[in-house]
Amino acid sequence: MVEIPEARSSMPPAAADDGMAMRMTAAAVEHGRSVLPPLIAEPEAPVYLHAGAGAGSELLDVLASRVLAHGFSPVGRMRQAPAHADQWLATYGTPAGPDRIAQLTVMEPDGTLFYTGTIAPPPQWVAGVEQYGWSVIYVGKIGLAGIPASDQKAKNRLMREAAAAGQFVGARITVHRLD
């Protein structure tokens, strides 16, 4: 079961320092018998490059390629958390206000800013991060922002379908609360 609040539909997306705009959604997702705290990073507009030359060239997802080179792995099923990616670090502030908005910053191993912006984490996400000290982060464009907050089944379906279709890469990353 996926519980994802309406997180950021009225807020502008954040941009990494390389100019790639993305939306980040905090959730609580059942992985096997545990409820884990994932973040879903969706690029506003995926960027592709041609890999190879001539008729055999393929499109290469720039963001997926970048995170795969830094410890992420392809995700085929939503049943277990992916492996830990060393030296990734996320920090967040305590959610405040009626919409439970929190500031989130995610840094890559080399210190590159991956994401900075706001999230609206459900209480289960905060509790999971406090319990484990990490969050699963999935990267892939699946369209969560276009789904109403009340339609949890549709969001869950989109995540499962994206994983099954090979459209997600993921890792566990260390997360610390700032206050």
N, C-alpha and C positions, 0 to 999 in steps of 0.2 A: 504494500500500500504506500502511496506517495502522498505526503501532505505538503502542498506548496501554496503559501499565501500569495495574494496578488502583490507581487514584489516588484515595484518599479515601473509599472505601466505608465504612471504619470510623471516619472522622473526621467531626465535625459540619461542616455547611456554614458558610461565612463569610457575613457580612452587610455590604452596603454601608451607608454612613451614612444612607441613606434608608430603611433597614429591609428592603431587598429581599435575601433570602437566595439565594445561588447556589453552585453547585459549579464548580470550575475544574479542567480536565484538561489536562495538557501532553502533547504528542504529537510524532511525526515523520511527516509526510505527504508523499508524492510529489506535487509540483505540476509537471506536465510532466516535464522531465528533471532537476529538482532536488528534493532532500529538504529541506523547510522546517520550521521549528519553530513550530507553531501552539499556541495556547491555546484551549480551548473553554469558554466561560462558559455554564452552563445555569442559568437561574433555577429555584429549587425549585418555585415555583408562579407561572407567568406571571400578570401583572396586566394586565387589559384595561380600557379606557374606551370609552364610546360616542362616536364621532366623528360629528357632525352631529345632526340631530333628525328625528324622525318615522320613517316607513317606510324611508327611504333611509339611515338611520344604519348605520355599520359599527363593528365592534370594532377598537380600536387597541391594539396591543401597546405598553405604556408603556416598557419597557426598549429595545426595538428602535427606537422613535421617538426616545428620548433619545440613543442612540448614533448614529443616522442624522443627527441634528441636529449632531453633533460630529465629522463626517468619515468615518463608516462608510458602506458602500454595500451594496446587496443582492448576495448571492452566488448565482449560478445553477449554477455548475460548480466542481468542485474541481481544475481544471486549471492555474490560475495564481493567484498571490497577489493579493489586492485592493490598492488604492492605499494609500499611507501617510496616516494621520490625524495631522495636525500637533498637537503639544503634548501628546499622550497620553504617559505615561511609566510604565514598569513597572520594578520592582527585585526582585531575588531573591537569596537567599543560596545558598551552595554546598550542594548536596544532601548529607545526612549520614545515617548509620545504615544498617541493613540494608534499609530500605524506600526509601532515597534521598529522604527528605523534605526539602523546601526551603520557606522562607518566601517568599511572593510578595505584592507590593503593586502595584496598578494605580490610577493617578490620571488623572482626566479633565482636559481642557485648562484648566478653571477652578479646578482644585485639589480638586475633589470626589473623595472616595474612592470608587472604583468597586468594588474588591475588595481584601480583605486576608485571607490565610489560607495554607494549605499546599498544595503540589502535590508529586507524585512524578514529576519529569521523567525521561524516558529519557535515556541518555547522548547520543543523537542530537539531542535538543532543546537540551541545554546546548551541544553543539558547534555547532549551527546558530545559536544566539543569539550565541555568541562570534564566529563567522565573520561574520554579517551585522549584528549590533548591533540587531536587531529581531526581533519575533515577529509572526506573523499571529494575530489574535484573532478568533474566530468567536463570535457570540452567538446562542443559540437553544436551545430545549428539545427534545432529541432522545432522551434516555434512556440516555446512556452509562453512568451509574452502575449501571444494572440489568443490564449485560452483564458476564459473567465476564472477567477479565483475559486468559485464554487464548483467548478467541473474537475474535481480531483481524478476521476476515472480517465478523462481525456488526457490529462497531464501524465498520469501513470502509463497509459498506453503509448504516448509519444516517446517516453523514455525507454520503455521496453523495445519498441519498434526500432528506435535509433540504435540501441545496443545490438539488436539482432541483425540489423543491416550494416553493421560496421561503421556507423557514423559517430561513435563516441570513442574517445581516448580518455584514460583516467589514471589517477594516482591518489594515494593518501598523502596529505601534506600536513606539516605541523602548524597548529593554530594556537595563538595566545590572545587572551583578553587584555586590553590595555589598561583597564582600571582595576 
